[in-house]
């Protein structure tokens, strides 16, 4: 049913932490649709720092939304090997959605977050 070695759906509630793509840095595999929520204290904001980023363009991408709703404002959609610049949320919840297609993969990503 669920493969617990690949945490593809999880919530991060610690004030700071790291979000890694599945199996990082060994390559993330195919046919993935992962969603992670970073939830901080109400009234706070979340900072993302991209330490490493390598996804197969344009088919594999990471979408970051402000809030936990599917229609929440998109802060960015990233693909390829260019490391995105820092991001800061406007709310206390960030949603990271990672999609990978059926072939080829990159190294993945290593993102650290902190809240204030």
TIDREN-576529 format. One record per residue (C-alpha): chain; x, y, z. Coordinates in Angstrom, 1 decimal. Layout:
BEGIN
[rec 'A'; [X; Y; Z]]
...
//
This chain:
BEGIN
[rec 'A'; [0.0; 0.0; 0.0]]
[rec 'A'; [2.2; 2.8; 1.3]]
[rec 'A'; [6.0; 2.8; 0.9]]
[rec 'A'; [7.2; 4.4; 4.1]]
[rec 'A'; [10.8; 4.7; 2.8]]
[rec 'A'; [9.6; 7.5; 0.5]]
[rec 'A'; [7.8; 10.2; 2.7]]
[rec 'A'; [5.8; 11.6; -0.2]]
[rec 'A'; [3.0; 13.1; 1.9]]
[rec 'A'; [3.9; 14.7; 5.3]]
[rec 'A'; [3.5; 17.7; 7.4]]
[rec 'A'; [6.4; 19.6; 8.9]]
[rec 'A'; [5.5; 21.4; 12.1]]
[rec 'A'; [8.9; 22.0; 13.7]]
[rec 'A'; [10.1; 25.7; 13.6]]
[rec 'A'; [12.8; 24.7; 11.2]]
[rec 'A'; [13.7; 21.6; 9.1]]
[rec 'A'; [14.7; 20.2; 5.8]]
[rec 'A'; [12.5; 18.9; 2.9]]
[rec 'A'; [14.2; 16.4; 0.7]]
[rec 'A'; [12.9; 14.8; -2.5]]
[rec 'A'; [12.5; 11.0; -2.2]]
[rec 'A'; [15.8; 9.2; -2.2]]
[rec 'A'; [17.8; 12.5; -2.4]]
[rec 'A'; [20.5; 12.8; -3.7]]
[rec 'A'; [20.3; 9.4; -5.5]]
[rec 'A'; [17.5; 10.5; -7.9]]
[rec 'A'; [13.8; 10.5; -7.1]]
[rec 'A'; [12.3; 7.9; -9.4]]
[rec 'A'; [9.3; 8.2; -11.7]]
[rec 'A'; [5.6; 8.8; -11.6]]
[rec 'A'; [5.6; 10.8; -8.3]]
[rec 'A'; [3.1; 13.2; -7.0]]
[rec 'A'; [4.2; 14.4; -3.6]]
[rec 'A'; [2.7; 17.0; -1.3]]
[rec 'A'; [4.4; 18.4; 1.8]]
[rec 'A'; [2.9; 21.0; 4.1]]
[rec 'A'; [5.1; 23.2; 6.3]]
[rec 'A'; [2.9; 24.6; 9.1]]
[rec 'A'; [4.2; 27.2; 11.5]]
[rec 'A'; [2.6; 29.2; 14.3]]
[rec 'A'; [-0.4; 31.3; 13.3]]
[rec 'A'; [0.8; 34.8; 12.4]]
[rec 'A'; [4.3; 33.7; 11.4]]
[rec 'A'; [5.9; 33.4; 8.0]]
[rec 'A'; [8.0; 30.6; 6.5]]
[rec 'A'; [11.4; 31.2; 4.7]]
[rec 'A'; [12.6; 28.6; 2.2]]
[rec 'A'; [16.2; 28.3; 1.2]]
[rec 'A'; [17.1; 26.0; -1.7]]
[rec 'A'; [20.4; 24.3; -1.1]]
[rec 'A'; [20.3; 22.0; -4.1]]
[rec 'A'; [17.9; 21.6; -7.0]]
[rec 'A'; [18.0; 19.3; -10.0]]
[rec 'A'; [14.8; 18.2; -11.7]]
[rec 'A'; [14.3; 17.0; -15.3]]
[rec 'A'; [13.0; 20.0; -17.2]]
[rec 'A'; [10.2; 20.6; -18.2]]
[rec 'A'; [8.5; 17.4; -17.1]]
[rec 'A'; [9.4; 17.2; -13.4]]
[rec 'A'; [8.6; 20.3; -11.3]]
[rec 'A'; [8.1; 21.6; -7.8]]
[rec 'A'; [5.2; 23.9; -7.3]]
[rec 'A'; [5.1; 26.1; -4.1]]
[rec 'A'; [1.8; 27.6; -2.9]]
[rec 'A'; [1.0; 30.0; -0.1]]
[rec 'A'; [-1.4; 28.2; 2.1]]
[rec 'A'; [-2.9; 24.7; 2.1]]
[rec 'A'; [-5.7; 25.1; -0.4]]
[rec 'A'; [-5.4; 23.8; -3.9]]
[rec 'A'; [-6.4; 27.3; -5.2]]
[rec 'A'; [-3.8; 29.0; -2.9]]
[rec 'A'; [-1.6; 31.6; -4.5]]
[rec 'A'; [1.3; 30.0; -6.4]]
[rec 'A'; [4.7; 31.4; -5.3]]
[rec 'A'; [6.6; 29.6; -7.9]]
[rec 'A'; [7.0; 26.5; -10.1]]
[rec 'A'; [10.5; 25.3; -10.6]]
[rec 'A'; [12.2; 22.8; -12.9]]
[rec 'A'; [15.7; 22.2; -14.3]]
[rec 'A'; [19.0; 22.6; -12.5]]
[rec 'A'; [19.0; 26.3; -11.7]]
[rec 'A'; [18.7; 26.8; -7.9]]
[rec 'A'; [15.7; 29.0; -7.1]]
[rec 'A'; [16.2; 32.0; -4.9]]
[rec 'A'; [14.9; 32.3; -1.4]]
[rec 'A'; [11.1; 32.4; -0.9]]
[rec 'A'; [9.0; 33.7; 2.0]]
[rec 'A'; [5.4; 32.8; 2.6]]
[rec 'A'; [2.7; 35.4; 3.3]]
[rec 'A'; [0.9; 32.9; 5.6]]
[rec 'A'; [1.9; 30.4; 8.2]]
[rec 'A'; [1.4; 27.4; 5.8]]
[rec 'A'; [3.4; 26.5; 2.7]]
[rec 'A'; [2.5; 23.7; 0.3]]
[rec 'A'; [5.2; 22.0; -1.7]]
[rec 'A'; [3.9; 19.8; -4.6]]
[rec 'A'; [6.4; 17.7; -6.5]]
[rec 'A'; [5.5; 16.0; -9.7]]
[rec 'A'; [7.7; 13.7; -11.7]]
[rec 'A'; [6.8; 12.0; -15.0]]
[rec 'A'; [7.4; 8.4; -16.2]]
[rec 'A'; [11.0; 8.7; -17.3]]
[rec 'A'; [14.3; 10.2; -16.4]]
[rec 'A'; [15.0; 12.0; -13.1]]
[rec 'A'; [17.5; 14.4; -11.7]]
[rec 'A'; [19.2; 14.5; -8.3]]
[rec 'A'; [16.2; 16.1; -6.7]]
[rec 'A'; [16.2; 18.8; -4.1]]
[rec 'A'; [17.3; 19.8; -0.7]]
[rec 'A'; [15.3; 22.7; 0.9]]
[rec 'A'; [15.7; 24.0; 4.4]]
[rec 'A'; [13.0; 26.1; 6.0]]
[rec 'A'; [12.6; 28.3; 9.0]]
[rec 'A'; [9.7; 30.3; 10.5]]
[rec 'A'; [9.6; 33.6; 12.2]]
//
